[in-house]
Amino acid sequence: MTTIDLRCEPDAAGWACVVTVADDNGTSTHQVHVARRDLDRLAPGATTPDDLVRRSFEFLLARESGQSILRSFDLPLIGRYFPEYEATMIERDV
């Protein structure tokens, strides 16, 4: 079973989130930055990035282990590795 724990705190350009993933392979911690413009684009109407970050990690974990996810990244970087990411997030939010 995989668990995702996260905490997002506002910063000058959006939010800094700390995400901990625990799965059969162990535990990993990730620093994720979410800019306000990215939240507006990927989760219109959301006031915090928590749900978007959780859904983004569910998306990643369906494709790779928690140990394989980058330790620090800006949220849109996921789309460079997985071109379907943004469309998937927008569709799920509608």
Backbone as a printed PyTorch tensor [residue, N CA C, xyz], in Angstrom:
tensor([[[  0.8460,  -1.1850,   0.0000],
         [  0.0000,   0.0000,   0.0000],
         [  0.8880,   1.2440,   0.0000]],

        [[  0.4940,   2.2280,  -0.7720],
         [  1.2470,   3.4670,  -0.8670],
         [  0.5020,   4.5730,  -0.1510]],

        [[  1.2320,   5.3600,   0.6380],
         [  0.6360,   6.5260,   1.2890],
         [  1.3690,   7.7760,   0.8300]],

        [[  0.6120,   8.8510,   0.7070],
         [  1.1520,  10.1450,   0.3100],
         [  0.7680,  11.1400,   1.3970]],

        [[  1.7570,  11.7110,   2.0480],
         [  1.5260,  12.7670,   3.0270],
         [  2.1300,  14.0350,   2.4670]],

        [[  1.4000,  15.1530,   2.6020],
         [  1.9570,  16.3920,   2.0780],
         [  1.5950,  17.5750,   2.9450]],

        [[  2.4340,  18.5790,   2.8360],
         [  2.2370,  19.8430,   3.5380],
         [  2.6790,  20.9450,   2.5810]],

        [[  1.7930,  21.8840,   2.2990],
         [  2.1110,  23.0030,   1.4200],
         [  2.0300,  24.3040,   2.2090]],

        [[  3.0560,  25.1110,   2.0620],
         [  3.1210,  26.4090,   2.7320],
         [  3.2840,  27.4900,   1.6720]],

        [[  2.5630,  28.6140,   1.8240],
         [  2.7200,  29.6950,   0.8550],
         [  4.1500,  30.2540,   0.8870]],

        [[  4.6350,  30.6660,  -0.2870],
         [  5.9000,  31.3890,  -0.3580],
         [  5.6970,  32.5550,  -1.3170]],

        [[  6.7450,  33.2790,  -1.6320],
         [  6.6280,  34.5080,  -2.4220],
         [  6.0480,  34.2780,  -3.8150]],

        [[  6.2890,  33.1250,  -4.4160],
         [  5.8670,  32.8810,  -5.7970],
         [  4.7570,  31.8420,  -5.9150]],

        [[  4.2360,  31.3560,  -4.8130],
         [  3.1990,  30.3130,  -4.8530],
         [  3.2220,  29.5080,  -3.5780]],

        [[  3.6000,  28.2300,  -3.6950],
         [  3.6490,  27.3400,  -2.5370],
         [  4.8600,  26.4230,  -2.6100]],

        [[  5.3990,  26.1300,  -1.4590],
         [  6.4420,  25.1180,  -1.3180],
         [  5.7950,  23.9340,  -0.6120]],

        [[  5.8660,  22.7870,  -1.2390],
         [  5.2290,  21.5930,  -0.6830],
         [  6.2740,  20.5310,  -0.3730]],

        [[  6.0960,  19.8730,   0.7490],
         [  6.9140,  18.7290,   1.1210],
         [  6.0080,  17.5130,   1.0340]],

        [[  6.4160,  16.5580,   0.2150],
         [  5.6090,  15.3610,  -0.0190],
         [  6.4180,  14.1440,   0.4160]],

        [[  5.8170,  13.3030,   1.2430],
         [  6.4430,  12.0590,   1.6690],
         [  5.6370,  10.9010,   1.1050]],

        [[  6.3340,  10.0180,   0.4200],
         [  5.7120,   8.8420,  -0.1800],
         [  6.2640,   7.6050,   0.5220]],

        [[  5.3750,   6.7860,   1.0270],
         [  5.7820,   5.5190,   1.6310],
         [  5.1280,   4.3990,   0.8290]],

        [[  5.9610,   3.4930,   0.3180],
         [  5.4470,   2.3540,  -0.4320],
         [  6.2710,   1.1170,  -0.1000]],

        [[  6.0710,   0.0620,  -0.8300],
         [  6.7710,  -1.1950,  -0.5560],
         [  8.2850,  -1.0700,  -0.6840]],

        [[  8.7430,  -0.0560,  -1.4150],
         [ 10.1780,   0.1310,  -1.6190],
         [ 10.8260,   1.0260,  -0.5680]],

        [[ 10.0270,   1.6100,   0.3300],
         [ 10.5680,   2.4860,   1.3640],
         [  9.8550,   3.8250,   1.3780]],

        [[ 10.5420,   4.8080,   1.9300],
         [  9.9780,   6.1480,   2.0710],
         [ 10.8760,   7.1380,   1.3440]],

        [[ 10.2570,   8.0770,   0.6590],
         [ 11.0100,   9.1340,  -0.0150],
         [ 10.3400,  10.4700,   0.2720]],

        [[ 11.1420,  11.5250,   0.2830],
         [ 10.6380,  12.8680,   0.5410],
         [ 10.9780,  13.7510,  -0.6480]],

        [[ 10.0290,  14.6010,  -1.0200],
         [ 10.1480,  15.4140,  -2.2200],
         [  9.7640,  16.8600,  -1.9160]],

        [[ 10.5070,  17.7910,  -2.4760],
         [ 10.2180,  19.2140,  -2.3770],
         [  9.6130,  19.6230,  -3.7160]],

        [[  8.3920,  20.1510,  -3.6910],
         [  7.6980,  20.5080,  -4.9270],
         [  7.2530,  21.9580,  -4.8320]],

        [[  7.5720,  22.7390,  -5.8620],
         [  7.1100,  24.1230,  -5.8930],
         [  5.9450,  24.2430,  -6.8650]],

        [[  4.9060,  24.9570,  -6.4260],
         [  3.7320,  25.1970,  -7.2610],
         [  3.5470,  26.7080,  -7.3840]],

        [[  3.6970,  27.2250,  -8.5900],
         [  3.4590,  28.6440,  -8.8410],
         [  1.9540,  28.8940,  -8.9470]],

        [[  1.5330,  30.0800,  -8.5730],
         [  0.1110,  30.4350,  -8.6310],
         [ -0.4540,  30.2200, -10.0420]],

        [[  0.2940,  30.6230, -11.0690],
         [ -0.1910,  30.4850, -12.4570],
         [ -0.3940,  29.0100, -12.8250]],

        [[  0.4540,  28.1280, -12.2870],
         [  0.3030,  26.7030, -12.5710],
         [ -0.9240,  26.1340, -11.8690]],

        [[ -1.1700,  26.5690, -10.6470],
         [ -2.3850,  26.1360,  -9.9450],
         [ -3.6180,  26.6050, -10.7120]],

        [[ -3.6120,  27.8640, -11.1650],
         [ -4.7550,  28.3990, -11.9070],
         [ -4.9970,  27.6240, -13.1980]],

        [[ -3.9390,  27.2110, -13.8720],
         [ -4.0620,  26.5040, -15.1420],
         [ -4.4890,  25.0400, -14.9600]],

        [[ -3.8920,  24.3700, -13.9610],
         [ -4.1100,  22.9320, -13.7970],
         [ -5.2830,  22.5840, -12.8810]],

        [[ -5.6550,  23.5130, -12.0200],
         [ -6.7750,  23.2810, -11.0970],
         [ -7.5620,  24.5820, -10.9360]],

        [[ -8.2330,  25.0170, -12.0020],
         [ -8.9650,  26.2840, -11.9490],
         [ -9.9180,  26.3380, -10.7520]],

        [[ -9.8730,  27.4690, -10.0550],
         [-10.7540,  27.6600,  -8.9110],
         [-10.1910,  27.1770,  -7.5940]],

        [[ -9.1130,  26.4020,  -7.6180],
         [ -8.5140,  25.9210,  -6.3630],
         [ -7.8270,  27.0800,  -5.6560]],

        [[ -7.9130,  27.0940,  -4.3450],
         [ -7.2580,  28.1540,  -3.5710],
         [ -5.9470,  27.6930,  -2.9500]],

        [[ -5.7570,  26.3820,  -2.8790],
         [ -4.5010,  25.8110,  -2.3960],
         [ -4.1040,  24.6710,  -3.3390]],

        [[ -2.8320,  24.3190,  -3.3700],
         [ -2.3840,  23.2820,  -4.2950],
         [ -2.4690,  21.8590,  -3.7570]],

        [[ -2.9440,  21.6630,  -2.5570],
         [ -2.8900,  20.3530,  -1.9130],
         [ -3.4800,  19.2330,  -2.7760]],

        [[ -4.6900,  19.4200,  -3.2670],
         [ -5.3340,  18.3660,  -4.0610],
         [ -4.5800,  18.1370,  -5.3660]],

        [[ -4.1410,  19.2050,  -6.0200],
         [ -3.3880,  19.0770,  -7.2630],
         [ -2.0790,  18.3250,  -7.0480]],

        [[ -1.3790,  18.6360,  -5.9810],
         [ -0.1100,  17.9500,  -5.6920],
         [ -0.3770,  16.4700,  -5.3990]],

        [[ -1.4040,  16.1780,  -4.6250],
         [ -1.7400,  14.7810,  -4.3260],
         [ -2.0770,  14.0240,  -5.6160]],

        [[ -2.9120,  14.6200,  -6.4740],
         [ -3.2670,  13.9730,  -7.7360],
         [ -2.0470,  13.8180,  -8.6350]],

        [[ -1.1360,  14.7920,  -8.5850],
         [  0.0860,  14.7110,  -9.3840],
         [  0.9550,  13.5470,  -8.9280]],

        [[  1.0440,  13.3400,  -7.6210],
         [  1.8310,  12.2050,  -7.1340],
         [  1.1310,  10.8860,  -7.4110]],

        [[ -0.1770,  10.8460,  -7.3590],
         [ -0.8960,   9.6220,  -7.7600],
         [ -0.5960,   9.3100,  -9.2230]],

        [[ -0.5970,  10.3480, -10.0540],
         [ -0.2600,  10.1960, -11.4740],
         [  1.1420,   9.6150, -11.6170]],

        [[  2.1140,  10.2050, -10.9220],
         [  3.5010,   9.7250, -11.0060],
         [  3.6300,   8.2950, -10.5000]],

        [[  2.9990,   7.9950,  -9.3830],
         [  3.1320,   6.6670,  -8.7800],
         [  2.4820,   5.5710,  -9.6230]],

        [[  1.5690,   5.9500, -10.5030],
         [  0.9890,   4.9740, -11.4300],
         [  1.9910,   4.6090, -12.5230]],

        [[  3.0900,   5.4000, -12.6150],
         [  4.0620,   5.2150, -13.6830],
         [  5.4580,   4.8510, -13.2010]],

        [[  5.7400,   5.1350, -11.9200],
         [  7.0630,   4.8510, -11.3770],
         [  6.9830,   4.7620,  -9.8540]],

        [[  8.0200,   4.2040,  -9.2550],
         [  8.0320,   4.0890,  -7.7910],
         [  8.3480,   5.4400,  -7.1590]],

        [[  7.9930,   5.5840,  -5.9160],
         [  8.3010,   6.8010,  -5.1830],
         [  9.7900,   7.0900,  -5.1510]],

        [[ 10.5930,   6.0390,  -5.1410],
         [ 12.0510,   6.1920,  -5.1100],
         [ 12.5900,   6.7960,  -6.4080]],

        [[ 11.8420,   6.6710,  -7.5060],
         [ 12.2810,   7.1680,  -8.8110],
         [ 11.8870,   8.6220,  -9.0670]],

        [[ 10.9980,   9.1520,  -8.2700],
         [ 10.5290,  10.5240,  -8.4570],
         [ 11.6270,  11.4850,  -8.0090]],

        [[ 11.8390,  12.5490,  -8.7920],
         [ 12.8380,  13.5580,  -8.4430],
         [ 12.6230,  14.0650,  -7.0250]],

        [[ 13.6840,  14.4000,  -6.3510],
         [ 13.5850,  14.8580,  -4.9590],
         [ 13.1460,  16.3160,  -4.8450]],

        [[ 13.3910,  17.1050,  -5.8900],
         [ 13.0210,  18.5180,  -5.8610],
         [ 12.6850,  18.9610,  -7.2810]],

        [[ 11.5130,  19.5780,  -7.4570],
         [ 11.1250,  20.0230,  -8.7940],
         [  9.9530,  20.9930,  -8.7360]],

        [[  9.7960,  21.7590,  -9.8200],
         [  8.6230,  22.5930, -10.0210],
         [  7.5630,  21.7080, -10.6590]],

        [[  6.3380,  21.8280, -10.2230],
         [  5.2730,  20.9210, -10.6490],
         [  5.1670,  20.7310, -12.1700]],

        [[  5.2640,  21.7910, -12.9970],
         [  5.1200,  21.5800, -14.4520],
         [  6.1890,  20.6850, -15.0670]],

        [[  7.2850,  20.4420, -14.3640],
         [  8.3370,  19.5760, -14.8910],
         [  7.8060,  18.1780, -15.1980]],

        [[  6.7690,  17.7510, -14.5040],
         [  6.1890,  16.4260, -14.7470],
         [  5.8120,  16.2790, -16.2270]],

        [[  5.3070,  17.3560, -16.8200],
         [  4.8930,  17.3240, -18.2130],
         [  6.0250,  17.0880, -19.1940]],

        [[  7.2500,  17.3880, -18.8160],
         [  8.3990,  17.1080, -19.6910],
         [  8.6600,  15.6090, -19.8040]],

        [[  8.4080,  14.9150, -18.7180],
         [  8.6240,  13.4630, -18.7000],
         [  7.3980,  12.6930, -19.1760]],

        [[  6.2290,  13.2460, -18.8880],
         [  4.9660,  12.5960, -19.2270],
         [  4.0650,  13.6240, -19.9220]],

        [[  4.0810,  13.6720, -21.2460],
         [  3.3440,  14.6960, -21.9900],
         [  1.8390,  14.7340, -21.6930]],

        [[  1.2750,  13.6270, -21.2500],
         [ -0.1640,  13.5840, -20.9710],
         [ -0.5250,  14.1640, -19.5970]],

        [[  0.4670,  14.5550, -18.8140],
         [  0.2410,  15.0070, -17.4350],
         [ -0.7600,  16.1580, -17.3400]],

        [[ -0.4820,  17.2630, -18.0300],
         [ -1.3380,  18.4380, -17.8700],
         [ -2.7750,  18.1540, -18.3010]],

        [[ -2.9620,  17.4970, -19.4270],
         [ -4.3270,  17.1760, -19.8730],
         [ -5.0310,  16.2840, -18.8540]],

        [[ -4.2970,  15.3550, -18.2580],
         [ -4.8690,  14.4610, -17.2630],
         [ -5.2960,  15.2420, -16.0180]],

        [[ -4.4720,  16.1810, -15.5650],
         [ -4.8290,  16.9670, -14.3840],
         [ -6.0420,  17.8520, -14.6680]],

        [[ -6.0690,  18.4890, -15.8290],
         [ -7.1720,  19.3750, -16.1670],
         [ -8.4630,  18.5930, -16.3140]],

        [[ -8.4220,  17.4320, -16.9850],
         [ -9.6100,  16.5930, -17.1500],
         [-10.1600,  16.1350, -15.8130]],

        [[ -9.2850,  15.7460, -14.9070],
         [ -9.7340,  15.2330, -13.6050],
         [-10.3190,  16.3350, -12.7550]],

        [[ -9.9650,  17.5940, -13.0410],
         [-10.4280,  18.6930, -12.2250],
         [-11.7970,  19.2060, -12.6890]],

        [[-12.1780,  18.8900, -13.8950],
         [-13.4330,  19.4130, -14.4540],
         [-14.6160,  18.6840, -13.8480]]])
